[in-house]
Structures are given as structure tokens and as C-alpha cells.
Amino acid sequence: MSSFDKSERQMKNSDNNISINIKEHIKNGHHRAKYTFTDDPTDIIDLDIEKYNGIDHIKALNAYLEEMNLGKVEFTVFKCKSKSKIPAHYANIKLGNVSLASSFPEKYSLPEVAEQVAARNALVVLKKTHSYKNIPVTKDISIVAERLEKELKKNYAGLFCDKVESIYKEVYSEQLPSNWLVLLGQLTTNIIIEDLPNQNKSILYYDDSHADKKKHTDLMDTSVTESYENLPIMHFVDKTERSVTVSSVDSNNTFWVLFVHDSINDDYNTLFKLMNLPSESKHFIQMYKIDISDVYAVQIQDEWYRFQVMKIEDDSVTGIFIDLGMEWSVTKSNVMFLPQKFLKVSSQVSSQNNIAIKCALTSLSFAPYFQVANTLFHKMLFGKEFTLVPDNIECDIPLVTLYDGKCNMNDVIRKAITEKTNFNKIHEKCERASLTYVADGYVYLHPPNETLTILESILDSISATHPLDKLYSKNSISPHKLYLVKCPDLNLWSRAIIHDFIFTDQKFKVYFIDYGNYGYIDQDKFIDLQSFDLFLSSIGPQALKVSFHLFPPENLIDQSRSRALYEMITEKSLDVFVVSTHSDGIQVVEIFDADDKNPNRLSFNTQLYQR
């Protein structure tokens, strides 16, 4: 496997991190305002721990356990999903087989701080529970079960295990056994115990729907899908061609496809019907803490579906209906707890499945970030039927090629995007362009769109997550190829072509096609961009070389004039009008201030000439 193949696989497997970075870059603008992505808002420094420096909560906890003869506790530290490279942690404490306390939902950069917070919380819980040493323990678990069924009938939406302990003590003036949850699970009762692995606790609810027991048992017998967090990952098991319909592209810029079929898969049909039974859906309780990437229950058109959260902004939650491939936004109050049993379905996806699959188009993984690409996707793909050929099924997000008959739609879309993003000439006029460079008697302009911003963001994000210097080309350098190199002037990865093979200190002179400047690069520090990513190499140059009307190149090459022009038009929006075209194809232009609304405005050409 080549280094480029390995790189592509690594990039697809860390697509979420790249996606987050790209979106932040695009939002914040060009490289001229550099942004880093090392700060993680979920990493919290606990001020109380710092304030109470010198107090060892773990030591205090162990002393209390020994005093009350409660036994020993077990600490577990979990490394949380973090939006940056800074690790985040939370700690859980178990007493016997019961979760005693946790630092969750707060996360901490240091695991020892998370342990101290959990110990402090545990001490509070224990002191409340054991404030009276002589409270008896109910030893007969059958009595416990009978009492809990009675209490759970009053709380049809269910109770968390710590709440169960509190209610039991208050109502019956007795304590539950330390391992009551384990013992209860061994009995045959009408109590359903659902584990919440992300929160290290369980929820209990009463269920007397005997008519549905068989369906429930059959569903629970199906093999558990491979999971990322609690998301059921549907995947291709082989590279067999399949007929699909493109259903959507989500906010993470990946596609969802549905298989074309005649009958609905039995497992999914059973799951869907079971979710929508009143005896089951009554347990879909409102969540007061919603986590990105987790799967919940959301109702649309009076039917419940599985919903994976992708983004949370204020009271709005955006996610994907994972069985429909449809993106949707709801308020937080409409996002409900989904019991674990509804996340257990067959992982063997075949042509009979009704579950949507997430995938990316081979060689077009970065295309959805461009608005022109999204327009083309809606026009050429969405809602239409294609033949899907899996190219790489080992990635977290499979890479596929779509065919309309014998027509390769990946190639069609890539070429269409290339045409739409080309900035190789101006047709009569161009409004709100911007200056990039003045050099050698010519002016270099940027187009009035976000193509360059997005391109910069993609390259910055890739370089932030992958060691690109390991991909330097081992082949001979060609003047006909496009390369990815580190631009020394801009200090960022840029696209460039070889301008001159004359050696200067073992360096080649290159032209940066998106900025219009030149530089010298070590001969062994070139990355073949087409081999690295075909789509990024297909986008046309984003710096257009033009001649400044009234100032032929031999006049504008004067340093004082070029500096004066640069200071006049830099950071301005420019209206550019074509005056003529030289025999070599270079256009002669007149440039105006786009924000000057005076009908008698003077062009910058005239202003410089009058000086």
C-alpha cells in the first residue's frame, strides 16, 4: 500500500476532526487571521479543587468508609471524546457493584482532578445515606422487587437507580442491599433495567406488556452492531454493486444512501413497530443532558425514529434520522431517552436493509465544503437512483463511486466543480474581487467567492492532523504536475507548480497558483497533489494575472509605483472591467472601488496616473 493510500485512509478515519476544523476556518476567514484549534471548551478546571488545595478528598472518603465499615470503593477514569487534542476525563466510583458517584457530566483535563471531584461527590452521597448508622437493610430481594414494582408503577417514565435508593429509604425506612441492582437483574420481574454506559448508571421502569415479550426477546437476540459511542454503525460487508437512492448530505458533509428494494428488512420492521407501541414509547423520557454523537428517540408525524445528534446550538438540536438518512432540527424538549435495546440490530447490511448508510464519494471527500458542489449534488444526485460500487469499505466512512448507467458520476461532478471554480479569465467584468499581489509589472486578483478560503481551510486542517512531511514525493519532479508545498512567505501549505529548474542552494523556483507569488522550495519537499487528492488538484488557480490599464508591465514594474498601487487597493472590494486582451491571453483591466457609489467615481488606474 502506498503512502498516499495510507494517508487517504487515515484522513477518512479522522474525518470528524477535519470537518470541525474546516468549518471553524471557513467561519473565521482566510489564513491572514490564523486560528488554532487546541482549546477544548469541555475541558474544565475545577476551581473548588484549586481553592481547597491541600484537602485530599480521596483520603477523606477512605477514612469515612473505614469508619462506617462499608468496604472499599473502586475508581475508574474514563477518557472522554474531546473536540481537540487536549485529553478530557471523568471519574466514576463504585461501591460493590453499584455506581456510587461520579464527576460526570463535568470533564477535566487532569484525571487526578476528576478522581478528587468524584471522591468529593461520593462523600456527600455517603454522608446523606449513612447519616443514621442503624437503618436496617432489606435482605430479601423478593421483598425489594415487590416494593420497587409498586413505586415504579407511580413513575411510569422510569427512575434512575440513585433516585430509587433515595425513594426506597424514605418510604420504607430501610436501605437497599449494596448489590441490589445485580440481585434484581437475576429475578424474573416486570422491572426493566436499562444501562446507560455513557452516564455510568441505570434507569428502571415498570413494564407489564406481556403480549410484547416475545417480540422484545426476538429483538434482543439479534446480533449487536459494531458501535461508536452508542451509534449503530451500518456498513458494507463486501464490494458488491448495489442499487441505491441518495437521500441526503448531512452537516458533516457525508452522504446517506438508501438501498432500493422490494421488502423491508424484518429486523428493522420489528424494531420500528416495537418503538411505536404505546407501552414502549411511554418510556422515552425527556433528556436534560444531550450529548453529540449519541442516539435518542425523536418523533415526527406521530412516529418515533432513532435520531443521532450532530450539533447543539442554544435550544436547537440538529441530527440525522439514522434509518432514513434525513437531517432534521428539533428543540431540546423533543429529544427523548432511547433504551439500549433499540440500538441492537443486525450489523450485516444486505440489499434488503431499510437502514441508511453513511458514505463519501471517492476522490470527492472535500467537495461538499464548496457551495457550488452542494448545488450540483442537489441537482445531479439527491433523490435519484444510481448503481453504487464500494471502493474502500475499511474506512469509518466508506468510499464509493456512483454510476448512472456507464457514466461515472464522481468524475462528472468533479469536472463540473472544476469548471464552476475556474478563475482563468474575466468575462467583461468581475464585481467585488480582491487583490492578492502586485509583482513584475502585473496585478494578481482573487475571485469574489469562498473557494480560496475553503481550500486554505482544508489544507490547514489536514496539516494540523496529519504529518504531511512524510508524504514528500520520491519520484522525479515534473513541470507538468501540481504540487503541495509549504510556502515560506505565508507559512501555510499551498498549491504550486515548478517555474524554473535552475538550482539555487538545492531548491526549485515555484509559482504559487493561488496567490501569484514565487518562492524557492527544497527539491525533496514536494507532494504530488494529484496522487494525494485528485479533487484538490482539479480546482483551478485562484490568482488571476492581469495587466493594469494605463500602466504596461514595463512601467508598473517600478517599485514605487507598484507599492503605491498595492497600498491603494489592498483590503478593498474591487470592481474589475476588461479593457482589452493581449496576444498572450493576459487581460488588460480597469479597477474601481466596489464600495464607492459615486456615479462619477474614478478608477484606481486614473488615480495612480494622475499622481
N, C-alpha and C positions, 0 to 999 in steps of 0.2 A: 504493500500500500504506500502511495506517495505521500510526501509531507503535506501536499495540498489536500489530498483526500482526508488525511487525519485532521487537518485544520478545519475542513468543512464540517466533519462530524462533530468536532469539539464545539464549533460555533453553534450548530443546531442544538446540541445538548445544553447549551447555556443561553438559549435564545431569550429567556425571560430577563436576564440581567442586561443583555444588549438592548432589548426592547425598552426597558426602563430608561437606560442611559440615552438612547436615541431620542426618546420623547422629551426628556429634560433638555437635551441640546437644542432640539428644534424649537422648544418653547422659549429658550433663553437667547437664541440667535447665533450669529456667526462666531468663528474662533476668536474674533477680536475681543470678546468678553469671555475668557476661558472659565469653565466651571468644572469643579471636581465632584466626584460622587462617593466620597468616603464617609460622609456624615449620615448616620442612620437614626432617624427620629425615634425608633423603637428602643434604642439603647439608652437606658435611663440610669443616671447616677442617683442612688438613694441618699437624699440629704439627711434623713434621720440617722442612718448608719454613720455618716460622717460626723454628724452633730454629737452622737453618743460614742464617739471614739474612745475605746478603752473598755467598753462593755461587751463581753463575749456572750451573745445570746445562745449560742450552741452549748456553752458550758452551763449557763443558767438552765437551759432546757434539760440537759442530762441530770443536773442536780435535782430538779423537780421530779423527774421520772423515778429517780432512785428513792426520793423521799416518799412518793406515793406508791412505790412498789409496782410500777406499771410496765416494767420491762424496758427493752431498748428499741430505739427507733432506727429506721433505715433512710439515709439520704440518697436521692437520685437527682443528678443535674442533667438537664436537657439542653442541647444546643438548638436554638430556635432558628427558624427561617428568617434571614436578615436581608434587608434591601441593599446592604453594602458589604464590603469585605470585613468590616468590624464584627466579631462574633457577638451574639447576644445569647443570654442564658436565663433559664428559670429553674428553680429547685422545688422538689416535692419531698415530703416526709411521710413515711408510712409507719404506723404502729400496728404490728402484726400484719394482717392482710388488708387493713383499712387505711385509706389515704387520710392522714391527719390534718395536714395543712400544706400550703404551697405559696411560693412567691408569685404564682400566676394570678392575674394576667400580666403583671408588670414584668418587664425583661431588663436584664442588667448586663453590662459589658463584662463584669468580672464574676466568675462562677462562685467565688467565695462570698461575694456580697449577696448573691441570690440565696445561698445557703443560710447566711445570717438573717435575711429577711424572712425566709421560711421558718427558721427556728423561732424568731420573734412572734410570728403569727401562730405557730404551734403552741407556744407557751400561753398565749391568750386563750386559745381554744381549750387547752387542758385545764387551766385555772377556772374557766367557766364550768366545764364538765365535772370537775372533781372538787368543786368548792366545798362539797359535803362528802366526807370520806365514807360515810356509812350508807350511801344509796345502794340498794341491792341490785344485782344483775339477774335478769331473766335468763335462766339456764336452759329452759325447754324451748327449743327453736320452733316447735309446732305452735306453741302459745304466741311466740313472736310473730309467726306468719299470720295467724288468725287476727291478731291485733293490727298488724300492718295492712292487711286487706281491708279492714274496717276503716282505717284512716285514709287509705288511698282512694277508697270509694268517694270520700268527701273532696278529694283533689284529683278530678278526672284527668287533668292535664299533666299529672305526674309530679314527683318531688325529687329533688336532689338528695343524695344519701346523707349529707351532713344535716340537711333540714329534717330528714326522717329521724335522725338520732335526737335532735332537739325536741321535736314534737312528742316522740315516744317518752322521753324523760319527763316532759311537762304533763302529759296526760295520765301516764301510768305510774309515775313516781319511781320508776325503775330504769336501769340502764340496759342497753343492748350489749350482748357479748362482744368482745373485741373483734372476733372474726364472724360477726353475724351475717355479713354480706355473702361470704363464701358458703356458710351453712344454709342460708336461704336459697342460694342458687342450686343446691343439691336436692331441694324438696320439689315436689310437684304441686304447684300452686297457681293461682290466677294472677300472680305478680310477675310482670315482665321487667327484667333488669337490662338496661341498655348502657353499655360502656361508652364513655366519651374520652377517647385516648388523648385528644388534644388538650383536655382540661383536667386529666388525671382524676376523674370522678365518675360516678354512675348516676343514672336517673331511674327511678322506679315508678311504674304506673300499673293500675289495675286493668285487667283485660279478661272479660268473661265470654268473648265471642267464640264459643266452641265450634260454630259452623265454619269458621275460617281457619281452624287449627291446621287442617290438612294442607291447605294452600300455603300457610305460613311455613309448615315443616318442609314442604317441597321446595319452596323458595330458598330456605336456609340451607338446603342440601346442595344447591348449586355451587360450583367451584368459585372461590373468591378471586376477583380480578386483581391483577397487579395494581398497586396503588401508589400514588404520590400524594402525601398527606392523606386525605380521605376521598380523593377523586378516583372514580373507576376509570382507568385508562383503557380505552378501546384501541386495538391495534391490528395491523395486518399480520397474519400468520405466515403468509407466503407472498410471492410476487405475481400471483395470478391476476390477469386483467379482469376488471370489473366495470359494469355499467353503473355510473353514479350521477347524482344531481348535486351541483354546487349550491349549498343552502345559505351560506353567509361567510363573511370575513369579520373576525372579532377585533376588539380594540388592541389586541396583542399582535395584529397583522398576520394571523394564520387563518387558513381556510377550514371550513367544516363541510363535509360531503355526506350525503345520504345514499345508501345503496338502493338501486332500483330493483324492486322485487314484486312478487305476486301475493305473498302471505307474510304476516307479521310473525316475528320470532316468538315462540311460545314462552320463553323465559321472561322476555320484556313485557309481553302481554299480561302474564301473571303478575309481575311486579307493578305494572301500571294500574291494573284493576284493584290490587290489594291496597295501593297507596290511596285510592279514591273511595275505599269503603269508609263510611262514617265512623265505624269502630276503630279504624286505624288513624284516619286524618284528625280525629279529635286530640291525638297526642302530639300534633305538630304545634308546639307551643312557641310563643314569640321569643326570639333570641335578644338578650340585652348586650351581648358581645358578639360581633360578627367579624370573622377573620377572612382575609383574602386567600383564595385558593380552596377554601372549604366548600363543601356541598350542602345545600339546605333544601327545604321544600318551599316552593312558591306557586301560587295559584293564578292561573289565567283562564278566563272564560269558564269558570266554575270547575276547573280540573287541575289537579296537583301534578307538578313535574319536578324533576331534580334540577337544581339550579346551582352552578358553580360561580362564586363571587370573584370578580376580576378587579373591581375598582370601587372605592368608597369615598364619596365627597359629600360632606355635611350629612344631610338626611337621605341622600340618593345612593342607591346600591346598583351597580351595573354588573351584569354577569351573563353567562351562557346557559341556556337550557340544553344540557349535555346530550339529551336524547333527541333533540330537534335540530341542533346546530343553529339555534337562533339567539341573537344577542338581545338583551332586554334590560330595562332600568325600572326599579321599583323603590318605594320608600322602605326605610329600615323596619317599619312596623309590619311589613308584608313578608319579611324573611323569617321563616319558621325552622325550628329544630327538626332535623330528619333523622329518625332512628337508624342505627347502624345496619339493620337487616336490609334496608332499602339500598345499601351500597354493595350488595352481594349479588352479582350476576355473572354469567359465563364470560370468560375472557377470550374465548375462541370465536373471533368475529368471522362470519362467513357471509355469503351473498344473501342469506335470509335475515340478517340482523336489521333491526329498525333503529339502531343507535348511531348517532352521528359520530364521525371520526374527524379528528383534527389533523391537518396535514399542511405541507407547504409545497409550492411549485418548485421543482428542481431548477436551479440557476436563477430563481426569482425570489429568493427568500427576503431580500431587502426591498423588493419592488413596491409592496403595499404602503411603505412610508411616503411615497410620492403621490401627491393628489391626482396627478394625471393618470397614474396606474390604477388608483381606485375607481376613477371614472371609466377606464377601459374594462376593469373587472366587472363592474355593474352592467356595462353594455354588452360584453362579449361572453361572460361566464354565468352570472347569477341566474338561478332558476332553470338553467339549460342542462341537457343530458350529454355526458361525454363518456368515452372509454378511459378509465384510469389505469395507468401502469405504474406500480410501485417501483421506485428506483433504489431507495435506501430505507429499509424498514427497521434498521437497528437504532436509528436516532430516536430521541424522545418524541420529536415531531417528524413523522415520516416524510420523505421527499418523493414527490410523484410527478408524472407527466400526464397531461390531459390531451386526448386526441378527439377531433371531430372528423370521423372517417379516417382518412390517412393524413389529415392536416395536424401537425404538431402545434397545439395552442400555446405552449410555453414559448416557442420561437416566434409565433405571430405576435404575442403580447410584448415580448422583449423588443422586437423590431418597431412596434408601434410606439412604445415608450421612448425608444431612441429618437424616432422622428419628432415626437412631441417635445422632447427636451433639448433638441439641437439648437445651438445659438451660433450658427456659422455665417449668418448674414441677416441684415435688417431689410424688411420689405417696406420700403418708402419711409416709415417712421417707427420709432420704438419709444413708448412712454414709460417714464419712471425707471429707467435703467440706472446703474451706479458705476462709479469709477473704481477700477482696481489698480491701474498702474499707468504711468507715463514714462516711456523709455524709448531710446533710439529714434526719436522723432515721431513716434506713434502713440496713440491713446488706446488703452485696453479697457473694455467695458464688461460689466456683469449684467445678465438679463434681469428683468423685473419679476422674478419668481423665486421660489424657495428651493429650487433644485440644488444649488450650491450649498445652502445651509444644511439640507438633509444629507447631501453627500459628505460634507465635513463631519456631521454628527455621526454618521455610520462609521466612518474611518476612525474617528476619535474613540468611539465606543468599542470597536473591535480591538484597537491598540491598547485600550485600558484593561481588557480582559484576556488578551492573548499575546504571547511573546512573538511579535511579527519578525523580529530579527532572526528567528530560527528558520524562516521561510525564504531567505535570500536565495536567488536563482543560482543553480550550479551550472546552468547552460550558458553558452556564449551570448553576449549582449547583441541585440539586433536593433537597427534603426527603424525597423518596421513594426516594432512592438510597443505596447503601452505598459509602463512600469509603475509600481507603487514604491515611493522612496520617502525618506524623512527630509523634509525641506528645512534647511538650516536657518533660513531667514524667518520663517513663520513658526518653526518648531512644531510642526504637525506633519502627519502622513499625507502626501499629496500624489496626484497622478502626474506623470511626466514622460516625455519622450527624449530620446538621445538627439542632441543638437550637433555635437561635434565629438569625434573620436580622438581628437588630439589630447594626449595625456598631459595633465598638469598635476604633478605630485600624485600620480596613480589615480587620478579622478577623471570622470567624464563630464563634459558640459551638458546640462539637460535644460529643457524648456518645460516649465510647469503650465500645463494646458488650461488650468482653471484660474490662473492668476496673471499670466502674461510675463512673469519674471524668469530669469535664468539663474542657475546655480551649478555648483560642482559637487558631484557625488562620488564616493569611493567606488571603484569598479566592481567590488564584490558585495555591494549593498543595494542590489536591485531585486525587486519581487515582480515576477511576471504576473501582471494583474489579470489577464485573461484566464490563466490557469488557476489563479486564486479565486476569482469570482467573475464569471462571464458577464453578468448583468452590469456590475460596476465598471467593467471595461467598455461596455456598449454605450454608456451615456456620453454624449458629445461634449467637446470642450466648452467650458463655461466662461472663458475670457475671449472676447471678440476684438481682434486687432483692426483699428480704423485709422484713417488719416484725418487730421484736424483741418477743416476748410480754412483757407487763407494762410495756412502755415504748412508748406510742404515739409516733409521729413528733414530735409537738409537745414531748414530754418528752425524747426521746433527742437532739433537735437541740442540746441544751445541750452546749457544747464539753467541759466537764469530764467529763460522763457518756460521751459518745462516745469521748473519749480513754481513759477507764478501761476501757470495753468493748474497744476496739482492743488495748490492752495485755494484757488478759486472754486473748484468743482468737487473737491473731496467731501465726503459725507453728505452730499446733496442728491436729491432725486432729479434725474435728467431726462428731458425730452430730446430725443435724437432724430434728426431728419437727414435722409440721404440726399446729397447734392449730386454726386456722380460716382462712377466706379472706375478704378484704374484697370489697365490691361492685365495686371496680375491678380485681379479679383478683389483687391483691397478697396473698401468703400470710403469715399470722402464724405464727411458728415459735418453738420452744423448742430451745435448743442445749446439747449436752453435750460433755464432753471424751471423744473416742473411745478414748483410751488409759487412761481411768480405769475400772478393772474392778470398783470397789466397787458392789455391787448397790443401795446407798442413795446413790449419787452425786447431788450437787446440780447442777442446770443452771446455766449461766452467767447465765441470766435471774434465777434466785433469788439467786445470789451477789451480783449487782450490786444487786438490790433490797434485800438485807439491809444493804448498805453505807449 
